[in-house]
């Protein structure tokens, strides 16, 4: 009989349970396993009685060789074939008072030796299959002695006697039962000591209550009638967990033969043993899903579990169509993460058990880190047995919340996986990699780009799918459509260009963890030379099409069409469509100009592309260059005045209507709420009790996007009922809003804050027409049709009066200007100027109340949370200065009269209220929103020097050094993003970016208390922004 009564769930010791079952239910099946290494196709069942016999035999064997202890201080390592002897050795070590170290058989010799040193291990047990590896370890670590253990057949047949485990759970709860180790992804693997209390918590986890009507996800409510196939090594907790389930919960498992894992092997074992469930790492499941016979075998399973990493979406859909697919999450240090089975087939999401103490902590960009928090009974949480001094454990695992189901979470990647590009953009490559790995010719994919301007891709082909002599020469061609698909679901800064893809070599396979996950950092290091070669290549590869000799215009037009598709992220568009309204960005503009230069148009610059922003205009430019024709130009004044006339015609004359709202509260419509200023504007509006309703017009009308924007800026993500999100498209009639909702807004909206605007100083004024200029006229029409003659607040820019000189007057008044000479010679400012004049005409001619807010430079927030967009021109100066080792000593004549974004939002809302009272007397007003207390760039340099230790040079010299980079590579653009804005910076030196006279601000101060008390920009603010950028 056992010497101790078996206590309740959560306080049991595996050795006690096995011995008890051997007496009370000796024939109970623990596992099905290959009969012998010589006959792996034949399976036999192992009973708990035979398991107990083998453990007793090895306990006496270990005591004879190493002695017995009750302190659990001495470590005994084991390397073995992947069979049930792992469980035998662990329990035998427990009984004899030793700590078993299960070192991965895939570890390098150096990793083994390091683990032995860190655990003070001098004794190594091994099975005959690992004799050579054991001898190699002992030759490298002279202090380690080794012994070969008997076969399983010998352990179960040789005579032995009972070897009881004498301690109680309370006696050994804090003793080490098992030493596992980390995967070693970032260096040598680290030992993780797991206590008897840890395993007690795992025992308890399968019995926690679940909400009524729900089904447990992990651990599952499987029964002894089930049979679970294990495909993961037993030296890893994911594999060993099935042996734990077999002992504690009586759920038997199937053990694979100790052979290299393949679809053929798994499919054969599924057919032979007929399990009811199986647990796979994603890499194996993806291989199985590509084989029709394997898919048929999977369809016979009740459930398929996957864990250890994300699964290709295509594979997940395919498997979920033939059986129930369940995401399994566990970690060596924290055990299983308890979850519920998501409803409605959301196989790629997790729903956490409410009993497990999980907190999803927002990190950035809608991403949340899983944090395990100690609750009132931490004994039931494995992680706090591993780390008893912690109250919270940060897993570094990142998740995205389901867009419509707030309790569901999809794994996104590890904090360690996040690639930070050199322009400050962040990108998690895991989703892209899984899509690419879904291609049958791709075994593994690794996206790289840390510290670069753009990403690159390493592909390890599925060599078995290729001819034995084919080294993958055609793989990139075949896989490229799948890469394009991955690009489509990724942010633009994460896109992989075709000439930034390289193949792995047959003799250098990607390193993997025991779970089958790719070891990103090791692969990146192994392929560092290949990666350097990728980035050394020109950004424009040889084109698959050419311009014929002596081309006519149709052939030039066709050439430009092909070139735009090939170089840019614009797949198709009309010849006359503005490329910047269909996705062309600054990076692709530079690449497009480079491609044109490479084909013979050596005088083409990015600025020329900006000024000719459509396929037909570029074609006309090239044709004129080839024929020597002087392109007919329209004067700047004609272009601007023509756009004003176009969008103010048909304004019927109305006397100004003295509109006063009949209610004490305002109904406000807001565009651009998910941007930086927009988020703070909405935050101010939602907290304002005099605002009764806010309509937010966004591209998708989804509240989740706003919540994400709030979280990124450290703002409360909760959206009150008075805020409603409407899908809108600014360049469309009725702003793209359906008739019913548009009518509702016409009846209720009395204030419209138009904030949405493209921040791009490169593109021409014509590129702003289709969406932005047209939208302002649409707002005027909205006001004319509205019940309350809606007041339009247009957020303009001081760029609209950036061309003002002293000859125009000693101060710039808060007045409208209809002469474009006062406007900065730049598409951005010119478009704002045009829209100001549309507002003025609407007030003068049609009686529409309008207010123009000329905004100066918007700075980051005063708070530690939030950030100043790293893509803007000032952060670009900081990043480029760090790379150059030199910082400009000034911003030309540009003053530091910036306003922090959180304070600016308050000023705008205060002006809205002030104008409500005055609009019946003054239908049109202008406000200047710049900081009344001006400081200098030089006063902000100290924190920059403290952070980067830069040399100070004149702005002109700083630009000159950047201009010396004649043909910037992708790497240059990454390290020096100011290269994309050189013309803008040059305008600062030439005085174009700064006002030569002060702005009048009396009306603005009178309307806003925040404006009257605004503090200057300080070095402490700059230090805070430097921390947020983290260049």
TAZIGI-V980335 format. One record per residue. N is the residue number from 1. RES is the residue in one letter. SS is DSSP state (h for helix, s for strand, l for the rest). PHI is phi in degrees with one decimal (* if undefined). Layout:
n: [N/N]
res: [RES/RES]
ss: [SS/SS]
phi: [PHI/PHI]
This chain:
n: [1/2/3/4/5/6/7/8/9/10/11/12/13/14/15/16/17/18/19/20/21/22/23/24/25/26/27/28/29/30/31/32/33/34/35/36/37/38/39/40/41/42/43/44/45/46/47/48/49/50/51/52/53/54/55/56/57/58/59/60/61/62/63/64/65/66/67/68/69/70/71/72/73/74/75/76/77/78/79/80/81/82/83/84/85/86/87/88/89/90/91/92/93/94/95/96/97/98/99/100/101/102/103/104/105/106/107/108/109/110/111/112/113/114/115/116/117/118/119/120/121/122/123/124/125/126/127/128/129/130/131/132/133/134/135/136/137/138/139/140/141/142/143/144/145/146/147/148/149/150/151/152/153/154/155/156/157/158/159/160/161/162/163/164/165/166/167/168/169/170/171/172/173/174/175/176/177/178/179/180/181/182/183/184/185/186/187/188/189/190/191/192/193/194/195/196/197/198/199/200/201/202/203/204/205/206/207/208/209/210/211/212/213/214/215/216/217/218/219/220/221/222/223/224/225/226/227/228/229/230/231/232/233/234/235/236/237/238/239/240/241/242/243/244/245/246/247/248/249/250/251/252/253/254/255/256/257/258/259/260/261/262/263/264/265/266/267/268/269/270/271/272/273/274/275/276/277/278/279/280/281/282/283/284/285/286/287/288/289/290/291/292/293/294/295/296/297/298/299/300/301/302/303/304/305/306/307/308/309/310/311/312/313/314/315/316/317/318/319/320/321/322/323/324/325/326/327/328/329/330/331/332/333/334/335/336/337/338/339/340/341/342/343/344/345/346/347/348/349/350/351/352/353/354/355/356/357/358/359/360/361/362/363/364/365/366/367/368/369/370/371/372/373/374/375/376/377/378/379/380/381/382/383/384/385/386/387/388/389/390/391/392/393/394/395/396/397/398/399/400/401/402/403/404/405/406/407/408/409/410/411/412/413/414/415/416/417/418/419/420/421/422/423/424/425/426/427/428/429/430/431/432/433/434/435/436/437/438/439/440/441/442/443/444/445/446/447/448/449/450/451/452/453/454/455/456/457/458/459/460/461/462/463/464/465/466/467/468/469/470/471/472/473/474/475/476/477/478/479/480/481/482/483/484/485/486/487/488/489/490/491/492/493/494/495/496/497/498/499/500/501/502/503/504/505/506/507/508/509/510/511/512/513/514/515/516/517/518/519/520/521/522/523/524/525/526/527/528/529/530/531/532/533/534/535/536/537/538/539/540/541/542/543/544/545/546/547/548/549/550/551/552/553/554/555/556/557/558/559/560/561/562/563/564/565/566/567/568/569/570/571/572/573/574/575/576/577/578/579/580/581/582/583/584/585/586/587/588/589/590/591/592/593/594/595/596/597/598/599/600/601/602/603/604/605/606/607/608/609/610/611/612/613/614/615/616/617/618/619/620/621/622/623/624/625/626/627/628/629/630/631/632/633/634/635/636/637/638/639/640/641/642/643/644/645/646/647/648/649/650/651/652/653/654/655/656/657/658/659/660/661/662/663/664/665/666/667/668/669/670/671/672/673/674/675/676/677/678/679/680/681/682/683/684/685/686/687/688/689/690/691/692/693/694/695/696/697/698/699/700/701/702/703/704/705/706/707/708/709/710/711/712/713/714/715/716/717/718/719/720/721/722/723/724/725/726/727/728/729/730/731/732/733/734/735/736/737/738/739/740/741/742/743/744/745/746/747/748/749/750/751/752/753/754/755/756/757/758/759/760/761/762/763/764/765/766/767/768/769/770/771/772/773/774/775/776/777/778/779/780/781/782/783/784/785/786/787/788/789/790/791/792/793/794/795/796/797/798/799/800/801/802/803/804/805/806/807/808/809/810/811/812/813/814/815/816/817/818/819/820/821/822/823/824/825/826/827/828/829/830/831/832/833/834/835/836/837/838/839/840/841/842/843/844/845/846/847/848/849/850/851/852/853/854/855/856/857/858/859/860/861/862/863/864/865/866/867/868/869/870/871/872/873/874/875/876/877/878/879/880/881/882/883/884/885/886/887/888/889/890/891/892/893/894/895/896/897/898/899/900/901/902/903/904/905/906/907/908/909/910/911/912/913/914/915/916/917/918/919/920/921/922/923/924/925/926/927/928/929/930/931/932/933/934/935/936/937/938/939/940/941/942/943/944/945/946/947/948/949/950/951/952/953/954/955/956/957/958/959/960/961/962/963/964/965/966/967/968/969/970/971/972/973/974/975/976/977/978/979/980/981/982/983/984/985/986/987/988/989/990/991/992/993/994/995/996/997/998/999/1000/1001/1002/1003/1004/1005/1006/1007/1008/1009/1010/1011/1012/1013/1014/1015/1016/1017/1018/1019/1020/1021/1022/1023/1024/1025/1026/1027/1028/1029/1030/1031]
res: [X/X/X/X/X/X/X/X/X/X/X/X/X/X/X/X/X/X/X/X/X/X/X/X/X/X/X/X/X/X/X/X/X/X/X/X/X/X/X/X/X/X/X/X/X/X/X/X/X/X/X/X/X/X/X/X/X/X/X/X/X/X/X/X/X/X/X/X/X/X/X/X/X/X/X/X/X/X/X/X/X/X/X/X/X/X/X/X/X/X/X/X/X/X/X/X/X/X/X/X/X/X/X/X/X/X/X/X/X/X/X/X/X/X/X/X/X/X/X/X/X/X/X/X/X/X/X/X/X/X/X/X/X/X/X/X/X/X/X/X/X/X/X/X/X/X/X/X/X/X/X/X/X/X/X/X/X/X/X/X/X/X/X/X/X/X/X/X/X/X/X/X/X/X/X/X/X/X/X/X/X/X/X/X/X/X/X/X/X/X/X/X/X/X/X/X/X/X/X/X/X/X/X/X/X/X/X/X/X/X/X/X/X/X/X/X/X/X/X/X/X/X/X/X/X/X/X/X/X/X/X/X/X/X/X/X/X/X/X/X/X/X/X/X/X/X/X/X/X/X/X/X/X/X/X/X/X/X/X/X/X/X/X/X/X/X/X/X/X/X/X/X/X/X/X/X/X/X/X/X/X/X/X/X/X/X/X/X/X/X/X/X/X/X/X/X/X/X/X/X/X/X/X/X/X/X/X/X/X/X/X/X/X/X/X/X/X/X/X/X/X/X/X/X/X/X/X/X/X/X/X/X/X/X/X/X/X/X/X/X/X/X/X/X/X/X/X/X/X/X/X/X/X/X/X/X/X/X/X/X/X/X/X/X/X/X/X/X/X/X/X/X/X/X/X/X/X/X/X/X/X/X/X/X/X/X/X/X/X/X/X/X/X/X/X/X/X/X/X/X/X/X/X/X/X/X/X/X/X/X/X/X/X/X/X/X/X/X/X/X/X/X/X/X/X/X/X/X/X/X/X/X/X/X/X/X/X/X/X/X/X/X/X/X/X/X/X/X/X/X/X/X/X/X/X/X/X/X/X/X/X/X/X/X/X/X/X/X/X/X/X/X/X/X/X/X/X/X/X/X/X/X/X/X/X/X/X/X/X/X/X/X/X/X/X/X/X/X/X/X/X/X/X/X/X/X/X/X/X/X/X/X/X/X/X/X/X/X/X/X/X/X/X/X/X/X/X/X/X/X/X/X/X/X/X/X/X/X/X/X/X/X/X/X/X/X/X/X/X/X/X/X/X/X/X/X/X/X/X/X/X/X/X/X/X/X/X/X/X/X/X/X/X/X/X/X/X/X/X/X/X/X/X/X/X/X/X/X/X/X/X/X/X/X/X/X/X/X/X/X/X/X/X/X/X/X/X/X/X/X/X/X/X/X/X/X/X/X/X/X/X/X/X/X/X/X/X/X/X/X/X/X/X/X/X/X/X/X/X/X/X/X/X/X/X/X/X/X/X/X/X/X/X/X/X/X/X/X/X/X/X/X/X/X/X/X/X/X/X/X/X/X/X/X/X/X/X/X/X/X/X/X/X/X/X/X/X/X/X/X/X/X/X/X/X/X/X/X/X/X/X/X/X/X/X/X/X/X/X/X/X/X/X/X/X/X/X/X/X/X/X/X/X/X/X/X/X/X/X/X/X/X/X/X/X/X/X/X/X/X/X/X/X/X/X/X/X/X/X/X/X/X/X/X/X/X/X/X/X/X/X/X/X/X/X/X/X/X/X/X/X/X/X/X/X/X/X/X/X/X/X/X/X/X/X/X/X/X/X/X/X/X/X/X/X/X/X/X/X/X/X/X/X/X/X/X/X/X/X/X/X/X/X/X/X/X/X/X/X/X/X/X/X/X/X/X/X/X/X/X/X/X/X/X/X/X/X/X/X/X/X/X/X/X/X/X/X/X/X/X/X/X/X/X/X/X/X/X/X/X/X/X/X/X/X/X/X/X/X/X/X/X/X/X/X/X/X/X/X/X/X/X/X/X/X/X/X/X/X/X/X/X/X/X/X/X/X/X/X/X/X/X/X/X/X/X/X/X/X/X/X/X/X/X/X/X/X/X/X/X/X/X/X/X/X/X/X/X/X/X/X/X/X/X/X/X/X/X/X/X/X/X/X/X/X/X/X/X/X/X/X/X/X/X/X/X/X/X/X/X/X/X/X/X/X/X/X/X/X/X/X/X/X/X/X/X/X/X/X/X/X/X/X/X/X/X/X/X/X/X/X/X/X/X/X/X/X/X/X/X/X/X/X/X/X/X/X/X/X/X/X/X/X/X/X/X/X/X/X/X/X/X/X/X/X/X/X/X/X/X/X]
ss: [l/l/l/l/l/l/l/l/l/l/l/l/l/h/h/h/h/h/h/h/h/h/h/h/l/l/l/l/s/s/s/s/s/s/s/s/l/l/s/s/s/s/s/s/s/s/s/h/h/h/h/h/h/h/h/h/h/h/h/h/h/h/h/h/h/h/l/l/l/l/l/l/l/l/s/s/s/s/s/l/l/l/l/l/h/h/h/h/h/h/h/h/h/h/h/h/l/l/s/s/s/s/l/l/l/l/l/l/h/h/h/h/h/h/h/h/h/h/l/l/s/s/s/s/s/s/l/h/h/h/h/h/h/h/h/h/h/h/h/h/l/l/l/l/s/s/s/s/l/l/l/h/h/h/h/h/h/l/l/l/l/l/l/l/l/l/l/l/h/h/h/h/l/l/l/s/s/s/s/s/s/l/l/l/l/l/l/l/l/l/s/s/s/s/s/h/h/h/h/h/h/h/h/h/h/l/l/l/l/l/l/l/l/l/l/s/s/s/l/l/l/l/l/l/l/l/s/s/s/s/l/l/l/l/l/l/h/h/h/h/h/h/h/h/h/h/h/h/l/l/l/s/s/s/s/l/l/l/l/l/l/l/h/h/h/h/h/h/h/h/h/h/h/l/l/l/s/s/s/s/l/h/h/h/h/h/h/h/h/l/l/h/h/h/h/h/h/h/l/l/l/l/s/s/s/s/s/l/l/l/l/l/h/h/h/h/h/h/h/h/l/l/l/s/s/s/s/s/l/s/s/l/l/l/s/s/l/l/s/s/l/l/h/h/h/l/l/l/s/s/s/s/l/l/l/l/l/s/s/s/s/s/s/s/l/l/s/s/s/s/s/s/s/l/l/l/l/h/h/h/l/l/h/h/h/h/l/l/l/l/l/s/s/s/s/s/s/s/s/s/s/l/l/l/l/l/l/l/s/s/s/s/s/s/h/h/h/l/s/s/l/l/l/l/l/s/s/l/l/h/h/h/h/h/h/h/h/l/l/l/l/s/s/s/s/s/s/s/l/l/l/l/l/l/l/s/s/s/s/s/s/l/h/h/h/l/l/l/l/l/l/l/l/l/h/h/h/h/h/h/h/h/h/h/h/h/h/h/l/l/l/h/h/h/l/l/l/h/h/h/s/s/s/l/l/l/l/l/l/l/l/s/l/l/l/l/l/s/l/h/h/h/h/h/h/h/l/h/h/h/h/h/h/h/h/h/l/l/l/l/l/l/l/l/l/l/l/l/l/l/l/l/h/h/h/h/h/h/h/h/h/h/h/h/h/h/h/l/l/l/l/l/l/l/l/l/l/l/h/h/h/l/l/l/l/h/h/h/h/h/h/h/h/h/h/h/h/h/l/l/l/l/l/l/l/h/h/h/h/h/h/l/l/l/h/h/h/h/h/h/h/h/h/h/h/h/h/l/l/l/l/l/l/l/l/h/h/h/h/h/h/h/h/h/h/h/h/h/l/l/l/l/l/l/l/l/l/l/l/l/l/l/l/l/l/s/s/s/s/s/s/l/l/l/l/h/h/h/h/h/h/h/h/h/h/h/h/l/l/l/s/s/s/s/s/s/s/s/l/l/l/l/h/h/h/h/h/h/h/h/h/h/l/l/l/l/l/l/l/l/l/l/s/s/s/s/s/l/l/l/l/l/h/h/h/h/l/l/h/h/h/h/h/h/h/h/h/h/l/l/s/s/s/s/l/l/l/l/l/l/l/l/l/l/h/h/h/h/h/h/h/h/h/h/h/h/h/h/h/h/h/h/h/h/h/l/l/l/l/l/s/s/s/s/s/s/s/h/h/h/h/l/l/l/l/h/h/h/l/l/s/s/l/l/l/l/l/l/l/h/h/h/l/l/l/l/h/h/h/h/h/h/h/h/h/h/h/h/h/h/h/h/h/h/h/h/l/l/l/s/s/s/s/s/s/l/l/s/s/l/l/l/l/l/l/l/l/l/l/l/l/l/h/h/h/h/h/h/h/h/h/h/h/h/l/s/s/s/l/l/l/l/l/l/l/s/l/l/s/s/h/h/h/h/h/h/h/h/h/h/h/h/h/h/h/h/h/h/l/l/l/l/l/s/s/s/s/s/s/l/l/l/l/l/s/l/l/h/h/h/h/h/h/h/h/h/h/h/l/l/s/s/s/l/h/h/h/h/h/h/h/h/h/l/l/l/l/l/l/h/h/h/h/h/h/l/h/h/h/h/h/h/h/h/h/h/h/h/h/l/l/l/l/l/l/l/l/s/s/l/l/h/h/h/h/h/h/l/h/h/h/h/l/l/l/l/l/l/h/h/h/h/h/h/h/h/h/h/h/l/l]
phi: [*/-69.1/-80.2/-127.6/-70.2/-74.4/-74.1/-74.5/-53.8/92.6/-129.2/-100.6/-108.5/-57.3/-60.8/-62.9/-62.4/-62.5/-63.9/-65.5/-64.9/-61.1/-88.3/-91.3/-146.5/-59.0/-89.2/-59.0/-79.5/-94.5/-160.7/-106.6/-142.3/-58.0/-58.9/-163.7/-59.1/-76.3/-131.7/-71.4/-76.5/-88.5/-108.5/-129.4/-92.2/-104.1/-84.2/-65.6/-64.9/-68.7/-61.3/-60.9/-60.3/-61.4/-65.5/-61.1/-60.0/-72.0/-64.8/-63.9/-62.8/-67.0/-60.6/-63.5/-80.7/-119.0/87.5/-122.5/-144.3/-113.7/-103.2/55.9/-97.2/-94.5/-99.2/-123.4/-89.2/-138.5/-124.4/-150.2/-59.9/-79.4/-141.9/-68.2/-63.0/-58.5/-65.7/-59.4/-65.4/-60.2/-69.6/-63.6/-64.7/-56.4/-66.8/-94.9/80.6/-112.0/-100.4/-79.1/-107.1/-99.3/-89.6/-57.5/-66.9/-92.1/-65.1/-70.9/-58.8/-63.5/-67.2/-57.4/-59.8/-64.2/-62.0/-62.6/-65.6/-70.7/-107.8/53.4/-95.2/-122.9/-127.5/-129.7/-102.0/-148.7/-88.5/-58.1/-65.8/-111.3/-59.3/-64.0/-63.9/-64.4/-64.8/-63.8/-63.8/-64.5/-70.6/-90.0/-129.9/-62.4/-80.7/-96.8/-107.9/-130.5/-140.1/-87.8/-90.6/-68.0/-73.2/-63.9/-61.1/-68.7/-59.6/-87.8/-112.8/-71.1/-67.1/-157.3/-127.0/-60.3/-129.2/-72.4/-93.2/-87.0/-80.3/-90.2/-57.5/-61.8/-66.6/-112.0/-49.5/-99.2/-86.2/-80.0/-95.9/-168.3/-109.4/-102.0/-152.4/-70.6/-74.5/78.8/-59.9/-103.8/155.0/-68.2/-63.8/-113.3/-68.7/-126.1/-91.8/-109.0/-92.2/-62.3/-63.5/-57.9/-70.3/-64.6/-67.2/-62.7/-58.7/-67.6/-58.5/-78.9/-124.9/-70.8/-68.1/-121.6/-56.8/-56.9/83.2/-104.9/-121.1/-67.8/-90.1/-137.8/-65.8/-79.5/-89.2/-69.8/-122.0/-59.6/-79.3/-84.7/-142.9/-114.4/-82.6/-105.5/-117.7/-108.9/-58.7/-77.5/-74.5/-105.3/-60.9/-61.3/-80.7/-63.2/-58.5/-69.9/-69.8/-63.7/-60.7/-63.5/-78.4/-74.1/-118.9/68.8/-99.1/-70.7/-126.0/-106.7/-106.4/-73.1/-60.6/-80.1/-132.1/-57.0/-71.4/-148.8/-63.8/-64.1/-64.1/-64.0/-62.6/-64.0/-67.2/-58.4/-70.1/-73.7/-98.2/51.2/-68.6/-99.0/-151.7/-151.0/-119.2/-127.7/-74.0/-55.6/-61.3/-72.2/-63.8/-65.9/-65.6/-62.1/-66.9/-85.8/-115.3/-56.7/-65.1/-68.1/-62.8/-62.0/-66.8/-64.3/-65.0/-86.0/-85.3/-72.3/-147.5/-121.5/-102.5/-134.7/-161.1/100.5/166.5/-74.6/-110.0/-52.9/-55.6/-64.4/-65.9/-59.1/-63.0/-64.8/-70.0/-66.7/-76.6/-113.5/-161.7/-79.0/-106.5/-128.4/-74.3/-112.8/-124.8/-152.7/-143.7/-55.3/-76.7/-123.7/70.8/-67.0/-95.4/-67.3/-143.8/-104.4/-76.1/-59.0/-83.3/63.4/70.6/-81.2/-64.2/-87.0/-112.7/-109.6/-124.7/-73.3/-67.9/-66.6/-93.3/-95.8/75.1/-94.4/-121.6/-97.5/-98.8/-65.2/-106.8/-173.6/49.6/78.7/-88.1/-126.1/-94.4/-75.3/-121.9/-93.1/-111.4/-64.4/-112.4/-64.7/-129.9/-64.4/-58.0/-91.8/-109.6/-53.4/-59.8/-88.4/-85.2/-74.2/-126.3/-66.5/-91.5/-92.8/-102.4/-139.2/-121.6/-87.6/-77.1/68.0/-91.1/-105.1/-136.2/-111.3/-76.2/-58.6/-60.8/-122.8/-125.1/-64.7/-96.2/-105.3/-134.0/-110.6/-62.1/-110.6/154.5/-97.4/-55.0/-68.0/-77.6/-61.9/-94.9/-100.6/-73.0/-73.0/-93.5/90.4/-69.3/-115.2/-152.1/-98.7/-86.0/-61.2/-61.2/-60.4/-62.4/-66.7/-64.1/-65.7/-69.7/-71.9/-74.5/-62.3/-88.5/-110.9/-84.2/-146.2/-134.2/-130.4/-91.9/-121.1/153.8/-57.4/78.6/-102.8/-84.0/-145.6/-87.6/-138.0/-133.0/-106.7/-119.0/-99.1/-67.8/-80.0/-58.9/-65.8/-85.3/-107.1/-63.3/-60.9/-100.8/-83.6/-94.5/87.2/-61.0/-102.6/-60.8/-61.5/-60.1/-73.0/-83.8/-52.6/-58.6/-70.8/-63.5/-62.0/-61.3/-65.2/-60.6/-63.3/-97.3/-108.6/-62.4/-56.4/-71.9/-99.6/-63.8/-100.1/-82.8/-62.1/-86.5/-115.3/-121.2/-134.2/-99.6/-71.1/-101.5/-59.9/-87.5/-137.1/-65.7/-63.9/-71.6/-131.8/-84.9/-58.3/-79.3/94.9/-79.0/-71.6/-88.4/-52.3/-69.0/-67.9/-61.0/-60.6/-71.3/-61.1/-108.2/-62.5/-68.5/-64.6/-65.8/-59.9/-65.2/-56.3/-77.5/-83.7/-72.7/-62.4/-68.9/-108.1/-81.6/-61.2/-76.8/-81.0/-144.2/-134.2/-91.3/-66.2/-60.6/47.7/-72.7/-92.3/-62.9/-58.2/-71.7/-65.7/-61.6/-64.8/-61.4/-65.3/-56.3/-62.9/-65.9/-61.1/-65.0/-69.5/-87.6/-99.9/-94.9/-95.5/-80.4/-162.8/-166.5/-67.2/-60.8/-97.4/-72.9/-70.9/-62.6/-80.0/-96.4/-120.9/121.5/-65.2/-124.5/-67.0/-61.3/-69.1/-63.0/-63.3/-68.3/-65.0/-64.0/-62.9/-63.9/-65.9/-64.3/-66.8/-96.3/117.0/-91.1/-70.3/-93.1/-69.1/-122.1/-55.3/-63.1/-65.6/-65.3/-59.6/-81.2/-129.2/-86.4/-144.8/-60.7/-68.6/-70.6/-64.2/-62.1/-62.7/-59.9/-65.3/-62.3/-64.4/-67.5/-72.1/-92.1/76.3/-77.6/-82.3/-65.3/-69.1/-114.3/-103.7/-62.2/-57.9/-61.6/-63.7/-63.0/-69.7/-63.1/-65.7/-69.0/-62.6/-62.3/-60.0/-101.5/-120.0/-71.2/66.7/-80.3/-73.6/-70.1/-132.8/-66.1/-61.8/-88.3/-78.3/-96.1/-130.7/-67.7/-81.8/-108.8/-83.3/-118.4/-97.2/-111.6/-115.7/-108.4/-133.2/-105.1/71.3/-71.8/-91.7/-79.6/-66.4/-63.4/-58.5/-63.9/-72.3/-62.3/-64.1/-60.9/-68.7/-67.4/-70.2/-91.0/-87.1/-69.5/-87.5/-98.5/-87.6/-154.0/-130.5/-96.9/-103.4/-94.0/-127.8/-62.7/-112.7/67.1/-97.7/-67.1/-62.8/-66.0/-69.4/-59.8/-60.8/-63.2/-62.6/-62.1/-60.4/-103.5/71.3/-97.6/-60.3/-78.7/-70.2/-105.0/-70.7/-61.4/-75.3/-100.2/-124.2/-103.1/-126.5/-70.7/-143.4/-137.1/-61.5/-83.8/-96.1/-58.9/54.2/58.2/75.1/-94.0/-64.9/-57.2/-64.2/-70.1/-63.2/-62.5/-60.4/-68.1/-58.4/-79.2/-122.7/-74.7/-114.7/-139.2/-124.4/-98.9/-99.5/-112.5/-64.9/-164.3/-76.7/-91.7/-152.3/-89.1/-93.8/-73.2/-79.5/-62.6/-63.4/-73.1/-91.6/-66.0/-57.7/-104.2/-79.5/-67.7/-59.8/-62.7/-65.1/-64.2/-62.7/-66.1/-61.0/-63.0/-59.4/-62.0/-64.5/-90.2/-77.1/-69.6/-109.5/48.4/-50.9/-83.3/-96.5/-105.1/-97.1/-85.5/-95.4/-146.5/-67.8/-60.5/-67.4/-125.2/-71.7/-96.0/-63.0/-122.6/-59.5/-66.2/-80.2/144.0/-77.3/-147.4/-93.7/-75.1/-81.8/-138.1/-78.3/-133.8/-107.5/-101.6/-71.7/-64.1/-83.5/-97.7/-59.7/-77.8/-164.8/-54.1/-60.0/-67.2/-64.7/-66.4/-64.1/-58.3/-60.2/-68.1/-59.7/-69.4/-64.5/-63.5/-61.4/-63.2/-64.0/-72.9/-66.2/-87.4/-110.7/72.5/-81.6/-71.5/-136.1/-135.7/-107.7/-105.7/-84.5/-90.1/-88.8/-69.2/-92.1/-95.5/-67.2/-73.9/-74.2/-80.4/-68.6/-78.0/86.5/-161.6/-99.0/-48.7/-70.5/-86.9/-79.9/-69.4/-72.4/-56.4/-63.4/-63.1/-62.9/-62.1/-68.6/-64.4/-59.9/-69.5/-71.8/80.5/-140.7/-121.7/-67.7/-80.2/-152.2/-110.1/67.5/-94.3/-78.4/-81.9/-94.4/-117.8/-76.6/-123.4/-57.4/-61.6/-69.2/-78.3/-60.9/-61.2/-65.2/-62.2/-60.0/-66.4/-64.6/-66.7/-55.6/-66.5/-64.6/-69.8/-58.3/-77.3/-104.6/-65.0/-72.7/-94.2/-129.1/-68.2/-129.7/-143.7/-119.4/-130.4/-107.9/-106.9/-128.5/-72.5/-64.9/-100.0/-87.7/-126.9/-118.7/-61.1/-60.2/-69.9/-102.4/-76.5/-56.6/-63.8/-68.8/-63.1/-61.2/-78.2/-126.6/59.4/-97.9/-79.2/-93.5/-134.9/-64.0/-56.0/-63.3/-66.4/-62.4/-66.2/-59.4/-65.8/-68.5/-67.8/-66.7/-85.2/-70.4/-125.4/-60.9/-83.6/-58.6/-64.2/-60.2/-65.4/-68.3/-78.7/-131.2/-60.9/-63.9/-59.1/-79.1/-127.5/-60.1/-65.4/-65.3/-65.0/-62.4/-64.8/-66.4/-61.2/-81.5/85.5/-75.7/-87.5/-123.2/-82.0/-84.5/-134.5/-71.7/-92.3/-74.5/-136.6/-63.2/-62.8/-65.3/-63.3/-64.3/-85.9/-136.9/-65.3/-62.5/-65.2/-66.2/-109.8/-68.5/-81.3/-75.8/-74.2/-120.3/-57.9/-63.7/-62.4/-61.7/-60.5/-65.0/-67.6/-60.4/-65.1/-67.8/-72.0/54.5/-67.8]
